[in-house]
Amino acid sequence: MRSSVPASAGVPAFGPSHAERTTRARVARLILEHGPISASALGQRLGLTPAAVRRHLDHLLAEEMIEVRRSRPHASRGRGRPAKLFVITDAGRSAFEHAYDDLATSALRFLAERLGDEAVAEFSRRQLGDLEARYGAAIRAVPPQQRVRALAEALSADGYAAAAGNAPAGGQQLCQHHCPVAHVAASFPQLCEAETAAFARLLGVPVQRLATIAHGDGVCTTHVTARELTEKNDDKQESGGASV
């Protein structure tokens, strides 16, 4: 369905009034954090009528802040029309990102040209070291099984819109729905590599980065190895060493 508000109308991304602006920003934020998501789910979360949700979605679609995806119907639903879901676009994600991305990218490119890629890697490790120092005390203060959630909360406070949950294949999964440096990291993956290493040190278990916003994925996803598995492997190594 085409938007009822033409893109050429020049409608501001978050509406003309303070109330409209605030609600539309909440709609966009929910789509960023929970997309793909349906209009009915948005209405339930925000307490809005279908008409109100549709109005905000039309504005966001007209401004190309969001786009429509069709879900595959489940077998139990038969061959009905796929459900309409909404996801954030690159333009929409950029509205939430910090400024100065271009300046940061230019600075890192200058650093790489003058001193090489290892200088960029060292800079990335230094930056993530600061993050690690800030998060460390809060994460060490909770039991090991709660540390992924504590890390997600710390990241969310810094604007990463992070969430933690159980991974399908075991262990846990850390998802970052927003990355303030995604555009910079697209050119300099050393930032993602340093962040992954910092997560492993903070959590005290191996982690594996499965997807990143910087490389075109919708969410930065990190698999966190189950602590029990790590401890079991350590026990095996110790017993193997003792028998030699």
N, C-alpha and C positions, 0 to 999 in steps of 0.2 A: 504494500500500500504506500502510495506517495504521501509525503508530508502535506498537511493542510496549510502549512506556513511556508511560502516559497523562500528559497535561500536568498533570493535577491531582495527580500523585504528588509534586510539589515536588522533583524531582530537580535538584540544582545544575547550572548550565550546563556546568561543566567537571568534574563527577564528585566522588565522595566521598573518594578517596584521592589522595595526592600523585602517584603514578604515573598514575592515571586522569586527574587534572586536567591533568598535563603533556601526555599524549598527546592528550587531547581538545582542548586548546588548539592543538596542532600541526595536528590535523585541521581545526579552524576556520580557522587561519591559511592553510593550503593552499587551502581553499575560497575564502577572501577573495582570495588572490593569483592563483589559477589557475582559479577557477570561470568558467563551468560545467565541472564535472569529475565523472567517474564514480567509483563506489565502487572499481572495480578499479584505476583509476589512483591513487587515494589509497592503496590497499593496497600498490601497487608502490613508491610514493615513500617510504612510511613503514615498509615491511617488516612489515606486519600481515596476519594471516589474514583471509579474507572475513568470518568470524564477528565478529572483533574490530572491523573497520571498521563492520560493520552495527550493532554495539552502540553505538559512539560516534555514528554518524549518527542512530540512534534517539533518543538523548538530546538531541542538538542540534536535531532536528526537534521533539521534544516541547517544548523550551524556545523554539521559534520563532526559533532562531538561524540556521537555514538553511531552504531550501525546495527542492522538487523541480521541475525543468523537464524536459520531454520534447524530445529532439533530433529533428529531421526526418531520417528515414532516407534515406541516399544511394541514388541510383538503382541502384547495383550491389548494394545489399543487399535490393532488392526492396521488398515492401510489409510487411515485418516490423514488429514492435512497436517504436516509437521508444525509443531508449536513455534510461535515467533518469540525469539529471545533477543535480548539487547546486550551489546558489549561495547566497551569503550574503544575509541579509535586512537590513533597516534596523536591526532590533534587534541582530542579530549584529554589524553594522558598528559600532554604538554601543558595544559591549563593548570595542572597540579604540581608541575615540576618547578624546582627552584630556578631562578634566573642565572645568567652568566654561564650557561652551558658552552656557548661559543667561545667565550674568553678562556674557560678552563681547558677546552679542547685545544685551542691555539697554544696555550701555555705548555701543555703536555707534549704537543707536537714539536714545539721549540726545544723542549728538554730532550726529547728523543733524537732530534737532529743534531744537537750539540754534544750530547753525552751518551747517546745510545739507549736501547730498549731497557737495559738493566737499570738505568737511572730512573726510568718510569716505574719499573717494578719496585725499586727501593722506595720511591715516593709513595706508591700504593701501600706498601707494607707499613710505612710510617703513619699514613692516614688511618689505616685500619687498626694500627696499634693504639692510637688515641681512642678509637671507638671501643676497643677491647678493654682498655683501662677504665673507661667510664662504666661499662656494663659488668665488669668482673665481679665487683663486690655484691651486687644485687643477685647475680646468677649463682654465685657460690653460697649465698645465704639460704637457698632453698634446697630441698632434697634432690638428688640426682635425677629422679624420674620426672621432676617438675621443671627442669632447667630449660627444655626446649620452649615450653610455654612462657617462662620468664624472659627468654631471649626474644620471643615474638612480641611480648609486651614492651620491652625496651626498644625494639626496632620500630614499633608502631608509634611510640612517643617521639621518635625522630622522623616520622613521616613516611615510613615504609609500608604502612597498612598490612602488617604481618599477622599470620595466624599459624597455629600449630595443631597437629592432629596425628592420628595413627596412620601409618603408611599401609597400603594394601598388601604389600609383600612382607610386612613385619617392620619393626622399628617405628620411627616417627618421621613426620614430614613437616618441614618449615616452608611456608609459602609467603612470599612478599608480593603483594598486589600492586605495589608502587615502588619505583626506584628513582630517587631524586637525581641520580647521575647516569641514568640509562643512556642518554645520547652520548655522553662522554665515554662510557664503558663500551659502547658499540665500536669505537675506534681504538680503545685501549683496554683489552680484556684483562690486563694485569690487575685492574681494580676488582673484577669479579674473582680472580684467582686469590688475591690477598684477602678478600672478604670470606671466601670459603675456608681458607686456612685459619682465619681468626675464629670462625664458628667452631671449627674442630677443637681449637685450644680452649675456647670458653666452655664447651660442652664436655670435653674430656673423652670424646669418642670419635671414630672416623665418620666423616660426612662426605657426601657426593652430590655435586651440583648436577641436577637433571635438566634444568631449563632456565633460561634467563630472558628477561624483558629486553636486554641489550641486543640479543640475537634474534629478536622477532617473536619470542614466545609471549603469551598473555600474562604469565606469572613467573617470577623467579622461584624455582622449586628446588629444595635441598633435602635429600634423604639423609636421615640421621640413624646410624647403626644402633640397634638395640644394645643397651649396656650389658645385658645378660650374655649376649653373644660375644661381646668383646672380652668379658671376664672369663668366659668358657675357653676362648682361644688362648688367653693368657695362661690359664691353668694347664692347658695341653702343652704349651711351649715349655712351661716350668717342669712338668712331669717328664717330658721328652728329654729335657736337658739333664735331669737328675739320673736318668737311666743310662746315660752315655758313660 
